[in-house]
């Protein structure tokens, strides 16, 4: 069965509801990724707030025949003008494209596309999903553990790092300090929260073979034990992409990268040092990060991320799959870490080519992922 993913919420957590007030915040006022110090500012959900389903559908009022007729009449004068302009242009031997510089760019967000299905996520959700996947891979856990973790986080928080929730629940997995999961500050750290969830999951005997919702419930002890099942298809689709099993299958549109010189000291600096720290913290010993040679006439920093075969990553698909996991992780984190280009295995993703996805690039290495910080300098 093909999966169709759409991670978005209405203000009441219901399909077709008004826009969520948490969306669209300026990055210099509140980080939509909801990460603690070193990660950014957090999001908050009012206690008792409903969670929306993973699959959403757009709804709207029906268009009547009269309304459509009126709309057509309003459009006709512009059509006549356009026909006249094109006719004059063709006569002169040149076709002129009107308002070429005012083409609306694609909406911000990420798209996953595989043979099994496709879907979209908001940027913070994609970044958090990539972090969950990286942490599980660093522990050498099977893809099933990634799928269970993602399905749980989709159900609990829609992959958002929530500061509030039911009673004292916080974070991606809505873990409770009062139940021994850690302090609020610790749980609001996506890496810590994911490790705590996985610590509990691996203690469940036979978790990889049992129904997903049962495995998740053994960890979460939710009042709705069957709720995780409805997210299995979407979580499976995400896990296939983010573990690197499906190459070049994640594309993100980012309208503006963070300021390389932020005035707010609380904001992370999008530089090679910060990127290296994040890679080491999320992927552990499975990856090394080092500076790489810059292309001619391009002043931007370039970092080489190299998969390392370790005992914990044995059987995880090999360096090639880990390389694509790294490449997809880099694209998913681009909006937060200021990544402008990712090159790997003969392909390249560029932030200044929104919606184009991965394109062929001669010379893109297959033994390491080259990550370029910052948008290209306009000439």
C-alpha positions as CSV (number, residue, x, y, z in Angstrom):
1,X,0.0,0.0,0.0
2,X,1.5,3.4,-1.0
3,X,1.9,5.8,1.8
4,X,1.1,9.5,1.5
5,X,2.7,11.7,4.2
6,X,1.7,15.2,5.2
7,X,2.9,16.4,8.6
8,X,1.0,19.6,9.3
9,X,-1.4,20.8,12.0
10,X,-4.4,23.1,12.2
11,X,-4.7,25.4,15.2
12,X,-7.0,22.9,16.9
13,X,-5.2,19.9,15.6
14,X,-7.9,19.1,13.2
15,X,-8.0,18.7,9.4
16,X,-9.2,21.8,7.7
17,X,-8.7,24.0,10.7
18,X,-7.3,27.5,10.6
19,X,-3.5,28.0,10.3
20,X,-1.5,27.0,13.4
21,X,-0.3,30.1,15.2
22,X,3.0,28.3,15.9
23,X,3.8,28.3,12.1
24,X,5.5,31.1,10.3
25,X,7.5,32.6,13.2
26,X,10.5,34.6,12.2
27,X,13.7,32.7,13.0
28,X,15.2,35.6,14.9
29,X,12.2,35.6,17.3
30,X,11.5,31.9,17.9
31,X,13.2,28.9,16.4
32,X,10.4,26.6,15.0
33,X,12.6,23.6,15.7
34,X,11.9,24.0,19.4
35,X,15.4,23.1,20.5
36,X,17.1,24.0,23.8
37,X,20.3,26.1,24.3
38,X,22.5,25.4,21.3
39,X,19.4,24.4,19.3
40,X,17.0,27.4,19.6
41,X,13.7,28.4,21.2
42,X,10.9,25.9,22.0
43,X,7.4,25.5,20.8
44,X,4.5,25.2,23.2
45,X,1.1,23.4,23.0
46,X,-1.6,24.2,25.4
47,X,-2.4,21.2,27.8
48,X,-5.1,19.0,26.4
49,X,-4.7,20.3,22.8
50,X,-5.8,17.7,20.2
51,X,-3.3,16.2,17.9
52,X,-4.0,16.2,14.1
53,X,-3.8,13.2,11.9
54,X,-0.7,12.6,9.8
55,X,-2.6,12.8,6.6
56,X,-4.4,16.0,5.9
57,X,-6.8,17.1,3.2
58,X,-7.5,20.6,1.9
59,X,-11.2,21.6,2.1
60,X,-13.0,24.7,0.9
61,X,-16.4,26.0,-0.1
62,X,-17.9,24.7,-3.4
63,X,-17.6,27.0,-6.4
64,X,-21.0,27.8,-7.9
65,X,-21.6,28.2,-11.6
66,X,-22.3,31.9,-11.2
67,X,-19.1,32.5,-9.3
68,X,-17.1,30.6,-11.9
69,X,-18.8,32.7,-14.7
70,X,-18.0,35.9,-12.9
71,X,-14.4,34.8,-12.4
72,X,-14.0,34.0,-16.1
73,X,-15.4,37.5,-17.0
74,X,-12.9,39.2,-14.7
75,X,-10.1,37.2,-16.3
76,X,-11.0,37.9,-20.0
77,X,-9.6,41.5,-20.2
78,X,-6.2,40.2,-19.0
79,X,-6.4,37.4,-21.5
80,X,-6.9,39.9,-24.4
81,X,-4.0,42.0,-23.2
82,X,-1.8,39.0,-22.9
83,X,-2.7,37.7,-26.4
84,X,-2.0,41.2,-27.8
85,X,1.4,41.4,-26.2
86,X,2.4,37.9,-27.3
87,X,1.3,38.6,-30.8
88,X,3.4,41.8,-31.0
89,X,6.4,40.0,-29.5
90,X,6.2,37.2,-32.1
91,X,5.9,39.7,-34.9
92,X,9.0,41.4,-33.7
93,X,10.9,38.1,-33.7
94,X,11.1,37.9,-29.9
95,X,8.8,36.3,-27.3
96,X,8.9,38.3,-24.0
97,X,8.0,36.6,-20.8
98,X,6.0,38.9,-18.5
99,X,6.9,39.3,-14.8
100,X,9.6,36.7,-15.2
101,X,11.3,38.0,-12.0
102,X,8.1,37.7,-10.0
103,X,7.6,34.0,-10.2
104,X,6.4,32.7,-6.8
105,X,8.9,30.2,-5.4
106,X,7.6,26.8,-4.1
107,X,6.4,26.8,-0.5
108,X,9.0,26.0,2.2
109,X,9.0,22.4,3.3
110,X,10.4,19.0,2.5
111,X,9.2,16.3,0.1
112,X,9.9,12.6,0.2
113,X,9.5,10.6,-2.9
114,X,9.9,6.8,-3.2
115,X,8.5,3.9,-5.2
116,X,6.2,3.1,-2.3
117,X,4.8,6.6,-1.9
118,X,5.4,10.3,-1.4
119,X,4.6,13.1,1.0
120,X,5.5,16.4,2.5
121,X,6.7,17.7,5.9
122,X,7.3,21.1,7.3
123,X,10.9,22.0,7.8
124,X,11.0,21.5,11.6
125,X,9.3,18.1,11.4
126,X,11.9,16.9,8.7
127,X,14.8,18.1,10.9
128,X,13.5,16.3,14.0
129,X,12.8,13.2,12.0
130,X,16.3,13.2,10.6
131,X,17.7,13.6,14.2
132,X,15.7,10.6,15.5
133,X,17.0,8.5,12.6
134,X,20.6,9.5,13.1
135,X,20.5,8.7,16.8
136,X,19.0,5.2,16.1
137,X,21.6,4.6,13.4
138,X,24.5,5.6,15.6
139,X,23.4,2.9,18.0
140,X,23.4,0.3,15.2
141,X,19.7,-0.4,15.6
142,X,17.6,-1.9,12.8
143,X,15.4,0.2,10.5
144,X,12.4,-1.2,12.4
145,X,13.5,0.7,15.5
146,X,13.6,3.9,13.4
147,X,10.1,3.3,12.1
148,X,8.7,2.7,15.6
149,X,10.4,5.8,16.9
150,X,9.1,8.0,14.1
151,X,5.5,6.6,14.4
152,X,5.6,7.4,18.1
153,X,6.9,10.9,17.6
154,X,4.3,11.6,14.9
155,X,1.5,10.5,17.2
156,X,2.8,12.3,20.3
157,X,4.0,15.6,18.9
158,X,3.7,15.7,15.1
159,X,7.5,15.6,15.1
160,X,7.6,19.0,16.9
161,X,9.6,19.6,20.0
162,X,6.7,20.8,22.2
163,X,7.3,22.5,25.5
164,X,3.8,21.7,26.8
165,X,1.3,18.9,26.5
166,X,-0.8,16.6,28.6
167,X,0.0,17.2,32.3
168,X,3.8,17.6,32.4
169,X,4.6,15.9,29.1
170,X,7.2,17.7,26.9
171,X,9.3,17.1,23.8
172,X,9.1,15.0,20.7
173,X,7.9,11.9,22.5
174,X,5.9,13.8,25.2
175,X,7.9,12.3,28.0
176,X,7.1,13.3,31.6
177,X,9.7,14.5,34.1
178,X,7.5,13.2,36.9
179,X,7.8,9.7,35.4
180,X,11.5,9.6,35.5
181,X,12.3,10.5,31.9
182,X,14.6,13.4,32.9
183,X,14.4,17.1,33.5
184,X,12.4,19.4,31.2
185,X,15.7,20.8,29.8
186,X,17.0,17.3,29.1
187,X,13.8,16.0,27.5
188,X,13.6,19.1,25.3
189,X,17.0,18.0,23.8
190,X,15.9,15.8,20.8
191,X,19.1,13.7,21.0
192,X,18.6,13.0,24.7
193,X,14.8,12.3,24.2
194,X,15.5,9.9,21.4
195,X,18.1,8.0,23.3
196,X,15.8,7.7,26.3
197,X,13.0,6.3,24.1
198,X,15.4,3.9,22.5
199,X,16.8,2.8,25.9
200,X,13.3,1.7,26.8
201,X,12.5,0.2,23.4
202,X,15.5,-2.1,23.2
203,X,14.4,-3.6,26.6
204,X,11.1,-4.8,25.0
205,X,11.7,-8.4,24.2
206,X,11.0,-9.0,20.5
207,X,10.1,-5.4,19.7
208,X,11.2,-5.7,16.1
209,X,8.8,-8.6,15.4
210,X,5.7,-7.4,17.3
211,X,3.0,-5.0,15.9
212,X,4.4,-1.5,15.9
213,X,1.6,-0.1,18.1
214,X,2.3,-2.8,20.7
215,X,6.0,-2.0,20.8
216,X,5.4,1.8,21.1
217,X,2.8,1.2,23.8
218,X,5.3,-0.9,25.8
219,X,7.4,2.3,26.0
220,X,4.8,5.1,26.2
221,X,2.1,3.5,28.3
222,X,-0.4,5.7,26.6
223,X,-4.1,6.0,27.3
224,X,-4.7,5.3,23.6
225,X,-2.6,2.2,23.0
226,X,-3.8,1.6,19.4
227,X,-3.1,5.2,18.2
228,X,0.4,4.5,17.0
229,X,-0.8,2.0,14.3
230,X,-2.3,4.6,12.0
231,X,1.1,6.2,11.5
232,X,3.0,3.1,10.5
233,X,2.8,3.7,6.8
234,X,4.1,7.2,7.1
235,X,6.8,6.3,9.5
236,X,7.9,3.4,7.2
237,X,8.1,5.9,4.3
238,X,10.2,8.3,6.3
239,X,12.5,5.6,7.6
240,X,13.2,4.3,4.1
241,X,14.3,7.8,3.1
242,X,16.2,9.0,6.2
243,X,18.2,5.8,6.7
244,X,19.5,6.2,3.1
245,X,17.9,3.1,1.7
246,X,16.2,5.1,-1.0
247,X,18.9,7.4,-2.5
248,X,18.2,11.0,-3.5
249,X,14.6,10.8,-2.2
250,X,14.4,13.9,0.0
251,X,14.2,17.5,-1.2
252,X,13.7,20.6,0.9
253,X,12.8,24.1,-0.1
254,X,14.3,26.8,2.2
255,X,13.6,30.4,1.3
256,X,16.3,31.9,3.5
257,X,19.2,30.5,5.4
258,X,20.0,31.8,8.9
259,X,22.3,34.8,9.4
260,X,25.9,33.7,9.4
261,X,26.6,36.4,11.9
262,X,23.6,36.4,14.3
263,X,23.3,39.3,16.7
264,X,21.4,37.1,19.2
265,X,24.0,35.1,21.1
266,X,21.3,32.4,21.9
267,X,21.1,31.6,18.2
268,X,23.4,28.9,16.9
269,X,26.1,30.1,14.4
270,X,25.8,28.4,11.1
271,X,29.4,27.5,10.7
272,X,31.6,24.4,10.2
273,X,32.3,24.0,13.9
274,X,28.6,23.9,14.8
275,X,27.9,21.5,12.0
276,X,30.7,19.2,13.1
277,X,29.4,19.2,16.6
278,X,25.9,18.3,15.5
279,X,27.1,15.5,13.2
280,X,29.3,14.0,16.0
281,X,26.5,14.3,18.6
282,X,23.8,12.7,16.4
283,X,25.7,10.1,14.4
284,X,28.4,9.4,16.9
285,X,31.4,7.3,15.7
286,X,29.6,6.3,12.5
287,X,30.7,9.5,10.8
288,X,33.8,11.8,10.8
289,X,33.7,15.4,9.9
290,X,36.6,17.4,8.4
291,X,37.3,20.5,6.4
292,X,37.4,20.0,2.6
293,X,39.0,21.9,-0.2
294,X,36.9,24.9,-1.4
295,X,36.0,25.1,-5.1
296,X,37.7,27.9,-7.1
297,X,36.1,31.3,-6.7
298,X,33.8,30.1,-4.0
299,X,34.6,31.5,-0.5
300,X,32.1,29.3,1.3
301,X,33.2,26.7,3.9
302,X,33.0,23.0,2.8
303,X,32.8,20.1,5.2
304,X,33.4,16.5,4.3
305,X,31.3,13.9,6.2
306,X,32.7,10.5,5.8
307,X,30.9,7.3,6.9
308,X,33.0,5.0,9.2
309,X,32.4,1.3,9.4
310,X,32.0,0.5,13.1
311,X,30.7,-2.5,15.1
312,X,27.5,-0.6,15.8
313,X,26.8,0.1,12.2
314,X,27.6,-3.4,10.8
315,X,24.6,-4.7,8.9
316,X,23.1,-1.2,8.5
317,X,23.4,-1.1,4.7
318,X,27.1,-0.3,4.4
319,X,28.9,3.0,3.8
320,X,26.8,3.8,0.7
321,X,23.5,3.7,2.6
322,X,25.0,5.7,5.5
323,X,26.3,8.2,3.0
324,X,22.8,8.8,1.7
325,X,21.5,9.0,5.3
326,X,24.1,11.7,5.9
327,X,23.1,13.5,2.7
328,X,19.4,13.5,3.5
329,X,20.2,14.5,7.1
330,X,22.1,17.5,5.8
331,X,19.3,18.6,3.5
332,X,16.7,18.2,6.3
333,X,18.9,20.4,8.6
334,X,19.7,23.0,6.0
335,X,17.3,25.6,7.3
336,X,18.7,25.5,10.8
337,X,22.4,24.9,10.1
338,X,22.8,27.2,7.1
339,X,23.6,24.5,4.5
340,X,23.5,25.7,0.9
341,X,24.7,22.6,-1.0
342,X,25.0,18.9,-0.5
343,X,27.0,16.8,-3.0
344,X,27.2,13.0,-2.9
345,X,27.5,10.0,-5.2
346,X,27.3,11.9,-8.5
347,X,24.4,14.1,-7.4
348,X,23.9,17.6,-5.8
349,X,21.2,19.4,-3.9
350,X,21.3,23.2,-3.9
351,X,19.3,25.6,-1.8
352,X,19.2,28.2,-4.6
353,X,17.4,25.7,-6.9
354,X,14.1,25.3,-4.9
355,X,12.0,22.4,-5.9
356,X,14.5,20.9,-8.4
357,X,15.7,18.1,-6.0
358,X,18.9,16.2,-6.7
359,X,20.7,16.8,-10.0
360,X,23.6,15.0,-11.6
361,X,27.0,16.5,-10.7
362,X,30.2,15.1,-12.2
363,X,32.8,14.7,-9.6
364,X,30.5,14.4,-6.6
365,X,32.3,11.8,-4.5
366,X,30.8,8.4,-3.4
367,X,33.0,8.0,-0.3
368,X,32.1,11.2,1.5
369,X,29.3,13.8,1.6
370,X,30.4,17.3,0.8
371,X,28.4,19.9,2.6
372,X,28.7,23.6,1.7
373,X,27.7,26.2,4.2
374,X,25.8,29.3,3.0
375,X,23.9,30.3,-0.1
376,X,26.0,30.9,-3.3
377,X,27.3,34.5,-3.7
378,X,25.2,36.3,-6.3
379,X,27.4,37.8,-9.1
